[in-house]
Amino acid sequence: MRAMKIISVALIVAVSAGLSACGSSKGERAITGGALGAGAGAVGGALLGSPAAGAVVGGAAGAATGALTDKDDINFGKPIWKWD
């Protein structure tokens, strides 16, 4: 059971890293920050027994961070939907 949990966490982290990008507008940054925060929060919450609560808290924190930062503060490049 523990091995499945570790594999699930590793898979979620790998998918999140592959899909992550901040974007250049505040909206794009808030969306990607919220999605990454929700994913990370769900993983953390799952390890502690409450993935839904973790996803809500992580999503809110990620969205706020994305909206309040400038592309010069944190820049992961173009969002995946803008790749050529």
C-alpha positions in Angstrom: 0.0 0.0 0.0 2.8 2.4 0.9 4.6 1.7 -2.5 1.4 2.6 -4.4 1.2 5.9 -2.5 4.8 6.7 -3.3 4.3 5.9 -7.0 1.1 8.0 -7.1 2.9 11.0 -5.6 5.8 10.6 -8.0 3.5 10.4 -10.9 1.5 13.5 -9.9 4.7 15.5 -9.4 6.0 14.4 -12.8 2.8 15.3 -14.6 2.6 18.7 -12.8 6.1 19.5 -13.6 5.6 18.6 -17.3 2.5 20.7 -17.6 3.7 23.7 -15.5 4.4 27.1 -16.9 3.5 30.5 -15.4 2.7 32.6 -18.5 3.0 36.3 -18.8 -0.4 37.8 -17.8 -1.8 37.8 -14.3 -4.6 35.6 -15.3 -2.3 32.9 -16.8 -0.1 33.1 -13.8 -3.1 32.7 -11.4 -4.5 29.7 -13.3 -1.2 27.8 -13.5 -0.3 28.7 -9.9 -3.6 27.6 -8.7 -3.4 24.3 -10.7 0.1 23.5 -9.4 -0.9 24.5 -5.9 -4.0 22.3 -6.0 -1.9 19.4 -7.2 0.7 19.8 -4.6 -1.9 20.4 -1.9 -3.8 17.3 -2.9 -0.6 15.2 -2.6 0.3 16.7 0.7 -3.3 16.3 1.9 -3.4 12.7 0.8 -0.3 11.9 2.8 -2.0 13.5 5.9 -5.4 12.0 5.2 -7.4 14.9 3.6 -6.6 15.4 -0.1 -9.6 17.7 -0.8 -8.7 20.1 2.0 -5.1 20.1 0.8 -6.1 20.8 -2.8 -8.3 23.8 -1.7 -5.7 25.4 0.4 -2.9 24.7 -2.1 -5.0 26.0 -5.0 -5.8 29.2 -3.2 -2.2 29.8 -2.2 -0.9 29.0 -5.7 -3.5 31.2 -7.4 -2.7 34.1 -5.1 1.0 33.6 -5.6 0.6 33.5 -9.4 -1.6 36.6 -9.4 0.6 38.6 -7.0 4.0 37.9 -8.7 5.4 39.5 -11.8 6.9 37.5 -14.7 10.3 38.9 -13.7 9.9 37.4 -10.2 9.2 33.9 -11.2 9.3 32.8 -14.9 8.9 29.3 -16.0 8.4 30.2 -19.7 5.4 30.0 -22.0 2.3 28.1 -20.9 2.1 24.7 -22.7 -0.9 25.9 -24.7 1.3 28.7 -26.3 4.1 26.4 -27.4 4.9 26.4 -31.1 
